[in-house]
Amino acid sequence: MALIGSVPRRCVNLPPGSLKTLLGSILGKKVQQGSSVEEFYRKFAEWLGTARVFGASSGRTAFQLAIESLGLKEGAEIIFPVFTFPVIPMVAKLLGFRPVFCDVDPYTYNSGPEHIEPKISDRTGAVLATHLFGQPCPIREIADLARRRNIRLLEDCAHACGVRIDGQQVGTFGDIGIFSFAEGKNMPCFGGGAIATNDEDIVRRAGRILSETPVPEAGTIAKNACAIWIKWLFTRPFIFGITAYPALRLKLLLGQPLMDSAVGDELLEAFQHAAPQVGRMANLQAAIGLLQLDHIDAFNEGARRNARIITEKLARVPGIRTPDAVGGNHIYVYYPLTVDPDKRDGLRHYLLKHGFDTKTSDMSDCTVLKPFKEDGNVGNEPQLPKEASILEICVYPVIAEAEMHRLADTIRNWAGLATK
């Protein structure tokens, strides 16, 4: 059993100084409020190259803040990629809007204007362009389409913080860019999210909404932050190898589920009857965000470096497709391997036996989920990606390049090929 040399499915990326900031905020009673929030707004906006930024308590509430700040008509349609994190269109539905789903490219898993335009109607109020897994969608072309058709454009940058297209950051092409700082993203801030905009009407609406919104309780924020720091510790490869990895191997031996999170209809079951509310960003989250801004570009480049090793070594491996990094802009917040659905779990188990934990996708084909089927959404099944074929691996720079080479060689061995 590989203990030392084990690689987790995800690594929480906290910057140096996070524990000191956490303890200092708790002891100094600056968890909820303090000077860090406005400073983070200013510096994050400067880093993005946008006029204004507003924080939220999570990526989900940042999305809610974004669509409420657009001032759309009640009942307006919002176009989403069919393959996405289903909680996001569920929020739109709970707020009284109608999610409409468009196809995605089978190689990048992103939607382009050719997928979006057929879904535009006289009821369309906005389109959400998603940069999935860390790869930008064709956002310039989508922005041109939105301007021509006079509809609002939101950018979902939850997986793409720091992606640049010809020097311009994603999240600045549309009316509003939406960011998530959850623990599984590349820039976690003990939770939190943000929106970015250049539109003065949106600025006024967002400011008004947040002025009437409470900050979550200090105890709740601190408890969540401590839990995320512990997850950071347990996703260091060595600590993972002597704690969670043996438990996963035992579960595999006993034929039990491998600690996977709820997805699809199971994920939405508890959420679809909720009353979503916007929450404000806490001072502690903003303080971590300020630390992250000093490191995020180097972190993203480290993930690219590790991803290149995997991509180059798995080129032309039968039954395996690596991410299609159009233009080299992919930052690999998640690195999705596409595998024959009948072989995906076999590869997952093989990798786990050799020290590599992997993850099935949290994304779903929303047209097969009950809440959206009830609205009349029907998918074109043969052309849709299947989440059953996706296996996510971690390429974060905390993992040594030697481990990336070993991972690729292990996959080649599984495919019956020699190492290279």
N, C-alpha and C positions, 0 to 999 in steps of 0.2 A: 504494500500500500504506500503510495507516494504521499508523504506528509510534508517534508521540506521540498519545495519545488512544486507546490500545489498552487493553482491559479483560480481565483474566484470568478463567478459569472459577472459581477460588477464590483468596482472599487469606488467607494465614496471619495470624492476629491475635495478635501478641505485644505486651505492654504496654511503655511506656517503662521503661528500666532493665534490659531483659532481657539485652542483651549484657554489661553491667557485672556483672550477677548471675552469668551463665555464666562469665565469665573469673575473677571473684572466687572462685567455688566451685571451679574447677579449680586455681587457684593456691593457695587456702587449704585444699585437700584436704578439701572439704566437699560433694563430689558425692554420695556415698552416704549419709552420716550427718551429723546436726547438729540444731540446735534448731528448724529451720524446720518439721519434720514435725509435731510435736505442736502447734505454734502454728497451722499451717494447719488441722489437724483441728478445733481449737477455734474458729477464726474462720470456717471454712466452715460448721460446724454452727450457729454463731450467725447467720450470714447466711441459711442455709436455714430456720432456726427448728426445728431438730431436736435431739435429745439427744446423739447420738454420730455421729461420722464416722470411717471407716477408709480409708486410702489403699491403692492398688494400683499396680502398674507400668504398667498399661494399662486401657482400658475393658473389653477382653475378660477380663482376669484379675479385674477388679472384678466382672464378672458371675459368674465362677466362684466368687469369694469369697462372693457373695450367695447363690447356690443351695446351696453347701456349708454356709453358716451357718444355713440354714433347718432343717436336720435332717430332710429329706424321706426317706420310705422308698425303698429301692432299687427302681428300675423304675417309680417314680411318673410319671404323665403331667404335662407342663407345657404349658399352652396358650399359643401364640404367634400374633400376627397373621400371616397368610399372606404378606403383603408386608412384608419386613423385610430386614435385613442377615443373610445366611444363616449367617455364622460363629457367630452367637449361638446359634441352636438346635442347630448342630453341636456346640458345646461341651457343651450339655446331653446330647446323644446320647452323646458320648464319655465322659461321666461316669456313664453308666448309666441316664439318664432317657429317657422317650419323648416327643419333641416331637409335639404335636397342633396343627393349624393351623385358625384360624377366619377367616372372611371379614373384609373391611374395607369401610368406606364408600367408594364410588367417587369422592367429591369431596374428602374430607379425607385419605384413605388411612390412617385410624386405625380401630381396632376399638372398638365399644361393647358394652354388656351384651347387646344383642340378637344380636350375633355370637358372643359368648363363651358365653352360657348353654347353647345347644344342644350345645356340645362338652364340657360338664362331665359326668363320669361318676364312679362310685365309686372310680376309680383316679386321679382328678385330685388332684394335690398342690399345684399353684400355677398362677397365670396371670401372664403378663408383659404389662402394659399399656404400650404404646409411644407416645410423643409424637413422631410422625414429622415430620421436616423442620423442627421448631421449633414445631409447633402442638400444643397439648394435646389429648389424647383426653378423652372424658367420664369423667374419673377419679372424680368423686364417685359417679356411678351404678355404675361398676365396683367401687368399694370397698364400696358397699352390697351388691352381689351377692356379692362374696367373703365378706363377713361372714355373710350369710344362708346360704351354702352351705358355710361353714366351710373355706375354702381360703385358702392364703397368696397375698398379692398383692405382686408385684415391679413397680417402675416403671422402664422404660428411658428415662432422661433424657439419653441421649447427644447428642440434637439439641436439648435443651430447657433447658439450664442458665440459670436466671434467669426462666423463665416463671412467672407468678403467676396464680392463679385466686382472685378476690376477696381478694387480699392474701396467700394461702397459696401457698408455693412448690411446684411439682411435685417429686416425690421424697419428699414428706412425707405423702402420703395413704395409702400402702400400708405393708406391713411393712418393705420396704427400697426405697430409691431408689438407682439405679445411674447414675453419671456417667462420661463419657469426656472426657479432656483431650488427645486426639490432635490432630495439626496441622490437620486439616480441620474441627475443631469451633470453636465460638465462644469457648471458653476454653482454648486449648492451653497446656500447661505443660511443653513439651519431652517430651510423652508423659504417661502417668499416667492414673489413674482413681480413683474413690472410691465408697463406699457410705455411705448415711445411714440411721439407724434410731432408733426410740424403744423398741425391744423389748430388754429386759435379757438374755433367753436368747440372742438373736442377737448381742448385744454380747459375751457370754462366748464363744460359739463363734467369732466372727470374731477376737477377741483371741487365742484359742488357736491358730487356724490361722496367723495372721500371726506369732506367736511362734516358729513352727517353719519359717518361710519366709525364705529369704535375700533380701537386696537384690541386684539385678543388679550385675555388675561395673562399677566406676567408669569404666573405659575405654569400655565399651559405652554407658553412659548419656551420657558426654561426647560420644562420636562421634555418637550419635543427636541430641543437643541441637544440636551444631554444624551437622548436616545440616538440621535444622528451621529454624535461624536463617538459613541460606543460602536455604532456600525462602521464608522471610519476605521476604528481600531481593529475590528474583527474582519475587515476586508483588506488589511495588509496581508500580502501573500503568506508570510511566515505564520502570523497568528491564525489566519484562515486554515492553514495546513495542519495545525495542531488542535483546532476546535471544530469548526463547521464541516471541514472536509471529511473527517472520520464519520460524522453523523450522516452525511450524504451517502458515503459508501455503504453504511449499514442499511440505510433506507433502500438503496439499490439492491442490495443482497436480499432484503426481505420483500422486494417487489412493491414498495410503498412509494407514493408521490414524492417528488424531489423538491419540496418546499416552494412550489410555484404559487404565485399570487393569483387571485381571482381574475378572470378575464371574461369578456363578452357579456352574455346575459346574466351570469353570476355576479359580475362586477356591478352591473347596472341595477340589480334587484333591490339593493338597499338604498341606492341613490335616487331612483326615479320618482320616489314619493317625497323627497326632501324639498325644502324651500331654500334655494341657494341664496347666499348673502355675500356681498363684498366685504372683505376684511382689509384693514390697513397693514402696511409693512411695519414691523417692529424695529426699534432702534438697534437691537442685537443683530437682526438679519441684515440691516443696512451696514453695520460695522463690519460684518464678515464680508459683505459685498465689496466694501472698500479694499479689504485685503485681497480679495479675488482678482480685482482689476489689475493688480500688480503682477499677477501670475498667469492669467487665463490664456494669453496669446502663446506663451511658452508651453503651457499644458497642451493646448490644441496641436501645436507643432509636434510635440512628443507623441501624441496619439496618431498623427499622420505617419510619423516615422515607423512606429510599430505596425501600423496597418499596411504600409508598403511591403514589409517583410512577408506578411501573410499573403497579400495579393500576388506578389511576384512568385512565391513558391507554390501557390495553388493554381496558377494559370494552366488551363487545359487539363485539369483533373476531372475525369469523367464523373458526372453526377453531382458536381459542386459548382456553384456560381458565386463568385465574389461580388461585392458591391460595385456598381457601375459608376465610377467617380468621374462624372462629366466635368471637364475643365479643371480637374485637380482641386476643387474647392471643398471636398468632403472633409469634415473634421472628425467623423467616426465617434460621435457620442455613443452610438451603438454600431457594432460591425455585424450586419446580418448576412450570414451565409444562407444561400438558397439551396435546399437539398430536396431530392425526391421525397415526397411525404411518407412513402412506405419505408424509407431508410433513415429519416431524420432522427427518430428516437434511438435507432441502433447506433448511429454516429455519436449521439449524445452520451449514451451509456459507455461506449468505447472510450471516449475522451475522458469521462469521469474516472474510469478505471486507471487511466494513465496520468491523472493529476489535474485535469482541466474541467472545471465546472462550467456549464453553459446555461443559457436561458432561452426559453420559448418566448415568443413575442407577446407584448401587452396590446398590440394593435389588433383590430378586428375588421372584418368586412361588415360594415354597419347595416347593409341591406338584409342580412340574415338574422339580425337581432330583433327580438320581439317588439320593443318600443317603436322602432322605426318601420318595421313591416306593417304595423298598425296604421301608419300614416300613408301607406300606399307605395313606399319605396320598394322597387324591384330591381335586383341586380342582374347583370349579364354574366352569369356564372362562369362560362368558359374563358372570359377575358379578365377575370378578377384574380389578383394574387391570393394565395391561400396561406393563412397564417400557419397552417400545419407544415409548411415547407421551410419555415424560417427558424434558424438557430443562431442566437446572438452570442458572440464571444467578446470578451473584454480586451481592448488594446490600449488601455490607459498607460501612460508612461511610468507609473509606479511598477509596472511589470517589466522585467529586464528583457532586453532584445534577445538574449539567449533563449529565454522561455518562448518568445514568439517563433523563433526558428524551430524549437522542439515541438511546439504546437502544430506548426505547418507540416513537419515531418511525420507527426503522429497521424494527421489526417491523410497524408499521402499513403502511409502504411495501411490505414483502414481501407483505402481505395485500391490497394494492391499494387501501388507504385513504389519505386525506389525513392529514397530521400535525395534531396539535392541541396 
